[in-house]
Amino acid sequence: MNRFLIILSLVFGVLGVVLTLLPFGTLALIPIALAFIFALITVFRQREKLLPKLVLLIVFANFLTVIGKEVFIKDVVEVDEQFETIKQQSEQEAQKDLEGLE
Protein backbone atom coordinates (compact mmCIF):
# COMPACT_ATOMS: atom_id res chain seq x y z
CA MET A 1 0.00 0.00 0.00
CA ASN A 2 2.83 2.40 0.81
CA ARG A 3 4.49 1.80 -2.56
CA PHE A 4 1.19 2.50 -4.27
CA LEU A 5 0.82 5.81 -2.42
CA ILE A 6 4.39 6.80 -3.28
CA ILE A 7 3.81 5.96 -6.95
CA LEU A 8 0.56 7.95 -6.94
CA SER A 9 2.25 10.94 -5.34
CA LEU A 10 5.09 10.75 -7.88
CA VAL A 11 2.68 10.54 -10.82
CA PHE A 12 0.58 13.45 -9.60
CA GLY A 13 3.75 15.38 -8.75
CA VAL A 14 5.11 14.97 -12.27
CA LEU A 15 1.73 15.92 -13.71
CA GLY A 16 1.75 19.00 -11.50
CA VAL A 17 5.22 19.98 -12.74
CA VAL A 18 4.09 19.58 -16.36
CA LEU A 19 0.98 21.68 -15.79
CA THR A 20 3.07 24.29 -13.98
CA LEU A 21 5.33 24.69 -16.98
CA LEU A 22 2.40 24.94 -19.39
CA PRO A 23 0.19 28.06 -19.33
CA PHE A 24 -2.75 26.51 -17.49
CA GLY A 25 -2.80 28.94 -14.57
CA THR A 26 -3.92 27.42 -11.30
CA LEU A 27 -5.14 24.16 -12.87
CA ALA A 28 -1.84 22.63 -11.73
CA LEU A 29 -2.98 22.93 -8.11
CA ILE A 30 -5.31 19.92 -8.46
CA PRO A 31 -2.63 17.28 -9.10
CA ILE A 32 -0.27 19.08 -6.72
CA ALA A 33 -2.85 18.85 -3.93
CA LEU A 34 -3.41 15.15 -4.63
CA ALA A 35 0.34 14.50 -4.67
CA PHE A 36 0.70 16.43 -1.42
CA ILE A 37 -2.04 14.39 0.28
CA PHE A 38 -0.62 11.05 -0.86
CA ALA A 39 2.93 12.04 0.09
CA LEU A 40 1.77 13.28 3.49
CA ILE A 41 -0.04 10.00 4.19
CA THR A 42 3.08 8.09 3.19
CA VAL A 43 5.31 10.25 5.40
CA PHE A 44 3.11 9.55 8.42
CA ARG A 45 3.16 5.81 7.69
CA GLN A 46 6.91 5.59 7.00
CA ARG A 47 8.79 8.12 9.08
CA GLU A 48 12.24 6.66 8.45
CA LYS A 49 12.08 6.60 4.64
CA LEU A 50 13.65 9.41 2.61
CA LEU A 51 11.63 9.14 -0.63
CA PRO A 52 8.25 10.24 0.78
CA LYS A 53 9.90 13.24 2.43
CA LEU A 54 11.68 14.11 -0.80
CA VAL A 55 8.43 13.86 -2.78
CA LEU A 56 6.71 16.05 -0.19
CA LEU A 57 9.45 18.65 -0.50
CA ILE A 58 9.27 18.66 -4.30
CA VAL A 59 5.48 18.95 -4.27
CA PHE A 60 5.65 21.84 -1.81
CA ALA A 61 8.23 23.63 -3.99
CA ASN A 62 5.99 23.08 -6.99
CA PHE A 63 3.05 24.53 -5.06
CA LEU A 64 5.07 27.64 -4.25
CA THR A 65 6.08 27.93 -7.90
CA VAL A 66 2.47 27.87 -9.09
CA ILE A 67 1.39 30.45 -6.53
CA GLY A 68 4.39 32.67 -7.27
CA LYS A 69 3.80 32.40 -10.99
CA GLU A 70 0.17 33.37 -10.55
CA VAL A 71 0.92 36.31 -8.24
CA PHE A 72 4.03 37.83 -9.77
CA ILE A 73 3.73 37.13 -13.51
CA LYS A 74 0.94 38.95 -15.29
CA ASP A 75 -0.05 38.04 -18.83
CA VAL A 76 -0.62 41.27 -20.73
CA VAL A 77 -1.75 41.49 -24.34
CA GLU A 78 -0.41 44.61 -26.03
CA VAL A 79 -1.78 46.17 -29.18
CA ASP A 80 0.74 46.28 -32.04
CA GLU A 81 0.30 49.78 -33.45
CA GLN A 82 2.58 49.17 -36.43
CA PHE A 83 0.57 46.13 -37.48
CA GLU A 84 -2.69 48.05 -37.09
CA THR A 85 -1.49 50.90 -39.36
CA ILE A 86 -0.24 48.45 -42.01
CA LYS A 87 -3.56 46.61 -41.85
CA GLN A 88 -5.48 49.87 -42.24
CA GLN A 89 -3.34 50.95 -45.21
CA SER A 90 -3.83 47.55 -46.83
CA GLU A 91 -7.60 47.83 -46.45
CA GLN A 92 -7.55 51.32 -48.01
CA GLU A 93 -5.47 50.10 -50.95
CA ALA A 94 -7.81 47.15 -51.47
CA GLN A 95 -10.80 49.50 -51.41
CA LYS A 96 -9.15 51.74 -54.05
CA ASP A 97 -8.40 48.70 -56.23
CA LEU A 98 -12.04 47.57 -56.00
CA GLU A 99 -13.27 51.07 -56.88
CA GLY A 100 -10.93 51.11 -59.89
CA LEU A 101 -12.48 47.91 -61.25
CA GLU A 102 -15.97 49.46 -61.52
DSSP file (Angstrom, degrees, kcal/mol; ACC not computed):
  #  RESIDUE AA STRUCTURE BP1 BP2  ACC     N-H-->O    O-->H-N    N-H-->O    O-->H-N    TCO  KAPPA ALPHA  PHI   PSI    X-CA   Y-CA   Z-CA
    1    1 A M     >        0   0    0      0, 0.0     4,-2.1     0, 0.0     5,-0.2   0.000 360.0 360.0 360.0 -38.5    0.0    0.0    0.0
    2    2 A N  H  >  +     0   0    0      1,-0.2     4,-2.3     2,-0.2     5,-0.2   0.897 360.0  50.8 -66.7 -39.1    2.8    2.4    0.8
    3    3 A R  H  > S+     0   0    0      1,-0.2     4,-2.7     2,-0.2    -1,-0.2   0.904 108.9  52.6 -63.4 -39.6    4.5    1.8   -2.6
    4    4 A F  H  > S+     0   0    0      1,-0.2     4,-2.5     2,-0.2    -2,-0.2   0.911 109.7  47.9 -61.9 -43.1    1.2    2.5   -4.3
    5    5 A L  H  X S+     0   0    0     -4,-2.1     4,-2.5     2,-0.2    -1,-0.2   0.881 111.9  49.9 -66.3 -38.0    0.8    5.8   -2.4
    6    6 A I  H  X S+     0   0    0     -4,-2.3     4,-2.4     2,-0.2    -2,-0.2   0.919 111.7  48.4 -65.9 -42.5    4.4    6.8   -3.3
    7    7 A I  H  X S+     0   0    0     -4,-2.7     4,-2.6     2,-0.2    -2,-0.2   0.918 112.2  49.4 -63.8 -42.5    3.8    6.0   -7.0
    8    8 A L  H  X S+     0   0    0     -4,-2.5     4,-2.7     1,-0.2     5,-0.3   0.918 111.4  48.5 -61.6 -43.5    0.6    8.0   -6.9
    9    9 A S  H  X S+     0   0    0     -4,-2.5     4,-2.0     1,-0.2    -1,-0.2   0.882 112.4  49.1 -66.6 -36.3    2.3   10.9   -5.3
   10   10 A L  H  X S+     0   0    0     -4,-2.4     4,-2.6     2,-0.2     5,-0.2   0.920 112.1  48.1 -66.4 -43.2    5.1   10.8   -7.9
   11   11 A V  H  X S+     0   0    0     -4,-2.6     4,-2.3     1,-0.2    -2,-0.2   0.942 115.8  43.1 -63.4 -47.6    2.7   10.5  -10.8
   12   12 A F  H  X S+     0   0    0     -4,-2.7     4,-2.2     1,-0.2    -1,-0.2   0.844 112.8  54.6 -68.4 -31.5    0.6   13.5   -9.6
   13   13 A G  H  X S+     0   0    0     -4,-2.0     4,-2.0    -5,-0.3    -2,-0.2   0.923 109.8  45.5 -65.7 -44.1    3.7   15.4   -8.7
   14   14 A V  H  X S+     0   0    0     -4,-2.6     4,-2.4     2,-0.2    -2,-0.2   0.902 112.6  51.3 -65.6 -40.7    5.1   15.0  -12.3
   15   15 A L  H  X S+     0   0    0     -4,-2.3     4,-2.4     1,-0.2    -1,-0.2   0.887 109.2  51.5 -62.1 -38.4    1.7   15.9  -13.7
   16   16 A G  H  X S+     0   0    0     -4,-2.2     4,-1.6     2,-0.2    -2,-0.2   0.883 108.8  50.2 -65.3 -38.8    1.8   19.0  -11.5
   17   17 A V  H  X S+     0   0    0     -4,-2.0     4,-2.0     2,-0.2    -2,-0.2   0.919 111.3  49.0 -64.8 -42.9    5.2   20.0  -12.7
   18   18 A V  H  X S+     0   0    0     -4,-2.4     4,-1.7     1,-0.2    -2,-0.2   0.927 112.7  46.6 -62.9 -45.0    4.1   19.6  -16.4
   19   19 A L  H  <>S+     0   0    0     -4,-2.4     5,-0.8     1,-0.2     9,-0.2   0.774 109.0  56.6 -69.9 -24.8    1.0   21.7  -15.8
   20   20 A T  H  <5S+     0   0    0     -4,-1.6    -1,-0.2    -5,-0.2    -2,-0.2   0.900 108.0  46.9 -69.8 -40.4    3.1   24.3  -14.0
   21   21 A L  H  <5S+     0   0    0     -4,-2.0    -2,-0.2    -5,-0.1    -1,-0.2   0.826 105.3  70.0 -71.8 -31.4    5.3   24.7  -17.0
   22   22 A L  T  <5S-     0   0    0     -4,-1.7     2,-2.2    -5,-0.2     3,-0.3  -0.527 100.7-103.5 -83.9 155.7    2.4   24.9  -19.4
   23   23 A P  T   5S+     0   0    0      0, 0.0    -3,-0.1     0, 0.0    -1,-0.1  -0.363  78.9 122.3 -80.4  64.5    0.2   28.1  -19.3
   24   24 A F    > < -     0   0    0     -2,-2.2     3,-1.3    -5,-0.8     2,-0.3   0.367  58.1-147.5-103.0   3.2   -2.8   26.5  -17.5
   25   25 A G  G >   -     0   0    0     -3,-0.3     3,-0.7     1,-0.2    -1,-0.3  -0.483  70.0 -10.7  70.1-129.9   -2.8   28.9  -14.6
   26   26 A T  G >  S+     0   0    0     -2,-0.3     3,-1.6     1,-0.2     4,-0.3   0.309 106.5  99.8 -91.1   9.4   -3.9   27.4  -11.3
   27   27 A L  G X  S+     0   0    0     -3,-1.3     3,-1.2     1,-0.3    -1,-0.2   0.772  72.6  68.6 -62.8 -25.1   -5.1   24.2  -12.9
   28   28 A A  G <> S+     0   0    0     -3,-0.7     4,-1.6     1,-0.2    -1,-0.3   0.666  81.3  76.3 -68.7 -15.6   -1.8   22.6  -11.7
   29   29 A L  H <> S+     0   0    0     -3,-1.6     4,-2.4     1,-0.2    -1,-0.2   0.771  84.4  64.2 -68.3 -24.4   -3.0   22.9   -8.1
   30   30 A I  H <> S+     0   0    0     -3,-1.2     4,-2.0    -4,-0.3    -1,-0.2   0.975 108.7  35.5 -66.3 -55.2   -5.3   19.9   -8.5
   31   31 A P  H  > S+     0   0    0      0, 0.0     4,-2.6     0, 0.0    -1,-0.2   0.844 116.9  56.1 -68.3 -28.4   -2.6   17.3   -9.1
   32   32 A I  H  X S+     0   0    0     -4,-1.6     4,-2.5     2,-0.2    -2,-0.2   0.918 107.6  48.3 -65.5 -42.1   -0.3   19.1   -6.7
   33   33 A A  H  X S+     0   0    0     -4,-2.4     4,-2.3     2,-0.2    -1,-0.2   0.910 112.6  48.2 -64.7 -41.2   -2.9   18.8   -3.9
   34   34 A L  H  X S+     0   0    0     -4,-2.0     4,-2.5     2,-0.2     5,-0.2   0.915 112.5  48.4 -64.9 -41.8   -3.4   15.1   -4.6
   35   35 A A  H  X S+     0   0    0     -4,-2.6     4,-2.5     1,-0.2     5,-0.2   0.891 111.0  51.6 -64.4 -38.2    0.3   14.5   -4.7
   36   36 A F  H  X S+     0   0    0     -4,-2.5     4,-2.4     2,-0.2    -2,-0.2   0.917 110.6  47.7 -64.0 -43.6    0.7   16.4   -1.4
   37   37 A I  H  X S+     0   0    0     -4,-2.3     4,-2.3     2,-0.2    -2,-0.2   0.935 114.4  45.4 -63.8 -47.1   -2.0   14.4    0.3
   38   38 A F  H  X S+     0   0    0     -4,-2.5     4,-2.1     1,-0.2    -2,-0.2   0.900 114.9  47.8 -65.4 -39.8   -0.6   11.0   -0.9
   39   39 A A  H  X S+     0   0    0     -4,-2.5     4,-2.4    -5,-0.2    -1,-0.2   0.889 111.0  51.6 -67.8 -38.0    2.9   12.0    0.1
   40   40 A L  H  X S+     0   0    0     -4,-2.4     4,-2.1     2,-0.2    -2,-0.2   0.907 109.6  49.3 -65.5 -41.7    1.8   13.3    3.5
   41   41 A I  H  X S+     0   0    0     -4,-2.3     4,-1.6     1,-0.2    -1,-0.2   0.916 112.5  48.7 -61.3 -42.3    0.0   10.0    4.2
   42   42 A T  H  X S+     0   0    0     -4,-2.1     4,-2.7     1,-0.2    -2,-0.2   0.873 108.3  53.5 -67.3 -37.1    3.1    8.1    3.2
   43   43 A V  H  < S+     0   0    0     -4,-2.4    -1,-0.2     1,-0.2    -2,-0.2   0.909 109.3  48.8 -64.2 -40.9    5.3   10.3    5.4
   44   44 A F  H  < S+     0   0    0     -4,-2.1     3,-0.3     1,-0.2    -1,-0.2   0.817 115.2  44.9 -69.3 -29.0    3.1    9.6    8.4
   45   45 A R  H  < S+     0   0    0     -4,-1.6     2,-0.5     1,-0.3    -2,-0.2   0.865 124.4  31.7 -80.4 -36.9    3.2    5.8    7.7
   46   46 A Q     <  +     0   0    0     -4,-2.7     3,-0.3    -5,-0.1    -1,-0.3  -0.799  64.1 167.0-123.7  88.6    6.9    5.6    7.0
   47   47 A R  S    S+     0   0    0     -2,-0.5    -1,-0.1    -3,-0.3    -3,-0.1   0.773  75.7  52.8 -73.4 -26.4    8.8    8.1    9.1
   48   48 A E  S    S+     0   0    0      2,-0.0    -1,-0.2     0, 0.0     2,-0.1   0.705  86.9  97.6 -85.1 -19.2   12.2    6.7    8.4
   49   49 A K        -     0   0    0     -3,-0.3     4,-0.4     1,-0.1    -3,-0.1  -0.406  57.4-156.5 -77.0 146.2   12.1    6.6    4.6
   50   50 A L  S  > S+     0   0    0      2,-0.1     4,-2.4     3,-0.1     5,-0.2   0.817  81.9  67.6 -89.6 -35.0   13.6    9.4    2.6
   51   51 A L  H  > S+     0   0    0      1,-0.2     4,-2.7     2,-0.2     5,-0.2   0.896  99.1  48.8 -60.0 -45.9   11.6    9.1   -0.6
   52   52 A P  H  > S+     0   0    0      0, 0.0     4,-2.2     0, 0.0    -1,-0.2   0.894 113.4  48.4 -62.4 -36.0    8.3   10.2    0.8
   53   53 A K  H  > S+     0   0    0     -4,-0.4     4,-2.1     2,-0.2    -2,-0.2   0.889 111.7  49.6 -68.6 -38.2    9.9   13.2    2.4
   54   54 A L  H  X S+     0   0    0     -4,-2.4     4,-2.4     2,-0.2    -1,-0.2   0.913 111.3  48.6 -65.7 -43.3   11.7   14.1   -0.8
   55   55 A V  H  X S+     0   0    0     -4,-2.7     4,-2.6     1,-0.2     5,-0.2   0.900 110.7  51.8 -63.1 -40.8    8.4   13.9   -2.8
   56   56 A L  H  X S+     0   0    0     -4,-2.2     4,-2.1    -5,-0.2    -1,-0.2   0.897 110.2  48.7 -62.6 -40.8    6.7   16.0   -0.2
   57   57 A L  H  X S+     0   0    0     -4,-2.1     4,-2.2     2,-0.2    -2,-0.2   0.910 112.3  47.8 -65.8 -42.9    9.5   18.7   -0.5
   58   58 A I  H  X S+     0   0    0     -4,-2.4     4,-2.2     2,-0.2    -2,-0.2   0.905 112.0  49.5 -65.8 -41.3    9.3   18.7   -4.3
   59   59 A V  H  X S+     0   0    0     -4,-2.6     4,-2.2     2,-0.2    -1,-0.2   0.895 110.8  50.0 -65.0 -39.9    5.5   18.9   -4.3
   60   60 A F  H  X S+     0   0    0     -4,-2.1     4,-2.2     2,-0.2    -2,-0.2   0.905 110.6  49.5 -66.3 -40.3    5.6   21.8   -1.8
   61   61 A A  H  X S+     0   0    0     -4,-2.2     4,-2.0     1,-0.2    -2,-0.2   0.886 110.8  50.8 -64.0 -38.4    8.2   23.6   -4.0
   62   62 A N  H  X S+     0   0    0     -4,-2.2     4,-2.2     2,-0.2    -2,-0.2   0.887 107.9  52.8 -65.2 -39.5    6.0   23.1   -7.0
   63   63 A F  H  X S+     0   0    0     -4,-2.2     4,-2.3     1,-0.2    -2,-0.2   0.921 109.6  48.4 -60.8 -45.1    3.0   24.5   -5.1
   64   64 A L  H  X S+     0   0    0     -4,-2.2     4,-2.7     1,-0.2    -1,-0.2   0.867 109.4  54.0 -64.5 -35.5    5.1   27.6   -4.2
   65   65 A T  H  X S+     0   0    0     -4,-2.0     4,-2.6     2,-0.2    -2,-0.2   0.918 108.9  47.5 -64.5 -43.7    6.1   27.9   -7.9
   66   66 A V  H  X S+     0   0    0     -4,-2.2     4,-2.1     2,-0.2    -2,-0.2   0.929 114.9  45.5 -63.9 -45.0    2.5   27.9   -9.1
   67   67 A I  H  X S+     0   0    0     -4,-2.3     4,-2.1     2,-0.2     5,-0.2   0.924 114.8  47.9 -65.7 -43.4    1.4   30.5   -6.5
   68   68 A G  H  X S+     0   0    0     -4,-2.7     4,-2.8     1,-0.2     5,-0.5   0.894 111.2  51.0 -63.4 -40.3    4.4   32.7   -7.3
   69   69 A K  H  X S+     0   0    0     -4,-2.6     4,-1.2    -5,-0.2    -1,-0.2   0.883 112.5  46.6 -63.6 -38.7    3.8   32.4  -11.0
   70   70 A E  H  < S+     0   0    0     -4,-2.1    -2,-0.2    -5,-0.2    -1,-0.2   0.851 119.4  39.3 -72.8 -34.6    0.2   33.4  -10.5
   71   71 A V  H  < S+     0   0    0     -4,-2.1    -2,-0.2    -5,-0.2    -3,-0.2   0.915 125.2  30.8 -82.4 -45.3    0.9   36.3   -8.2
   72   72 A F  H  < S+     0   0    0     -4,-2.8     2,-0.6    -5,-0.2    -3,-0.2   0.709 107.0  67.6 -95.1 -21.2    4.0   37.8   -9.8
   73   73 A I     <  -     0   0    0     -4,-1.2     2,-0.5    -5,-0.5    -1,-0.1  -0.892  62.9-168.9-107.0 117.4    3.7   37.1  -13.5
   74   74 A K        -     0   0    0     -2,-0.6     2,-0.7     2,-0.0    -3,-0.1  -0.891  17.5-137.6-106.3 131.4    0.9   39.0  -15.3
   75   75 A D        -     0   0    0     -2,-0.5     2,-0.5     2,-0.0    -2,-0.0  -0.791  28.5-178.2 -87.8 116.8   -0.1   38.0  -18.8
   76   76 A V        -     0   0    0     -2,-0.7     2,-0.6     2,-0.0    -2,-0.0  -0.966  19.1-150.1-122.0 130.1   -0.6   41.3  -20.7
   77   77 A V        -     0   0    0     -2,-0.5     2,-0.3     2,-0.0    -2,-0.0  -0.883  18.6-161.0 -99.0 120.7   -1.7   41.5  -24.3
   78   78 A E        -     0   0    0     -2,-0.6     2,-0.4     1,-0.0    -2,-0.0  -0.763  18.7-118.7-103.5 149.0   -0.4   44.6  -26.0
   79   79 A V        -     0   0    0     -2,-0.3     2,-1.0     1,-0.0     3,-0.1  -0.716  21.0-136.0 -85.4 130.2   -1.8   46.2  -29.2
   80   80 A D     >  -     0   0    0     -2,-0.4     4,-2.0     1,-0.2     5,-0.1  -0.766  19.3-172.5 -88.8 102.6    0.7   46.3  -32.0
   81   81 A E  H  > S+     0   0    0     -2,-1.0     4,-2.3     1,-0.2     5,-0.2   0.871  81.8  54.7 -65.9 -38.5    0.3   49.8  -33.4
   82   82 A Q  H  > S+     0   0    0      1,-0.2     4,-2.2     2,-0.2    -1,-0.2   0.915 109.4  47.6 -63.4 -43.0    2.6   49.2  -36.4
   83   83 A F  H  > S+     0   0    0      1,-0.2     4,-2.5     2,-0.2    -1,-0.2   0.902 110.2  53.0 -64.1 -40.8    0.6   46.1  -37.5
   84   84 A E  H  X S+     0   0    0     -4,-2.0     4,-2.2     2,-0.2    -2,-0.2   0.903 109.8  47.3 -63.2 -41.3   -2.7   48.0  -37.1
   85   85 A T  H  X S+     0   0    0     -4,-2.3     4,-2.5     2,-0.2    -1,-0.2   0.906 112.8  48.9 -67.7 -40.3   -1.5   50.9  -39.4
   86   86 A I  H  X S+     0   0    0     -4,-2.2     4,-2.3     2,-0.2    -2,-0.2   0.903 111.8  49.9 -64.3 -40.0   -0.2   48.4  -42.0
   87   87 A K  H  X S+     0   0    0     -4,-2.5     4,-2.1     2,-0.2    -2,-0.2   0.902 111.2  48.6 -63.5 -42.0   -3.6   46.6  -41.9
   88   88 A Q  H  X S+     0   0    0     -4,-2.2     4,-2.1     2,-0.2    -2,-0.2   0.905 111.8  48.8 -66.7 -41.8   -5.5   49.9  -42.2
   89   89 A Q  H  X S+     0   0    0     -4,-2.5     4,-2.4     1,-0.2    -2,-0.2   0.892 110.3  52.1 -64.6 -39.0   -3.3   50.9  -45.2
   90   90 A S  H  X S+     0   0    0     -4,-2.3     4,-2.2     1,-0.2    -2,-0.2   0.894 109.0  49.7 -64.3 -40.4   -3.8   47.5  -46.8
   91   91 A E  H  X S+     0   0    0     -4,-2.1     4,-2.1     2,-0.2    -1,-0.2   0.893 110.8  50.0 -65.6 -39.2   -7.6   47.8  -46.5
   92   92 A Q  H  X S+     0   0    0     -4,-2.1     4,-2.1     2,-0.2    -2,-0.2   0.900 111.4  48.5 -66.0 -41.1   -7.6   51.3  -48.0
   93   93 A E  H  X S+     0   0    0     -4,-2.4     4,-2.3     2,-0.2    -2,-0.2   0.893 111.1  50.3 -65.9 -39.3   -5.5   50.1  -50.9
   94   94 A A  H  X S+     0   0    0     -4,-2.2     4,-2.2     2,-0.2    -2,-0.2   0.883 109.6  51.4 -65.3 -38.3   -7.8   47.1  -51.5
   95   95 A Q  H  X S+     0   0    0     -4,-2.1     4,-2.0     2,-0.2    -2,-0.2   0.904 110.1  49.0 -65.2 -41.0  -10.8   49.5  -51.4
   96   96 A K  H  X S+     0   0    0     -4,-2.1     4,-1.9     2,-0.2    -2,-0.2   0.893 110.3  51.3 -65.0 -40.1   -9.2   51.7  -54.1
   97   97 A D  H  X S+     0   0    0     -4,-2.3     4,-1.0     1,-0.2    -2,-0.2   0.904 110.6  48.5 -64.3 -39.9   -8.4   48.7  -56.2
   98   98 A L  H  X S+     0   0    0     -4,-2.2     4,-0.6     1,-0.2     3,-0.3   0.870 110.8  50.5 -68.0 -35.9  -12.0   47.6  -56.0
   99   99 A E  H >< S+     0   0    0     -4,-2.0     3,-0.6     1,-0.2    -1,-0.2   0.839 106.6  56.1 -69.3 -32.3  -13.3   51.1  -56.9
  100  100 A G  H 3< S+     0   0    0     -4,-1.9    -1,-0.2     1,-0.2    -2,-0.2   0.752  99.8  60.0 -70.8 -24.1  -10.9   51.1  -59.9
  101  101 A L  H 3<        0   0    0     -4,-1.0    -1,-0.2    -3,-0.3    -2,-0.2   0.745 360.0 360.0 -74.4 -23.3  -12.5   47.9  -61.2
  102  102 A E    <<        0   0    0     -4,-0.6    -1,-0.2    -3,-0.6    -2,-0.2   0.474 360.0 360.0 -78.6 360.0  -16.0   49.5  -61.5
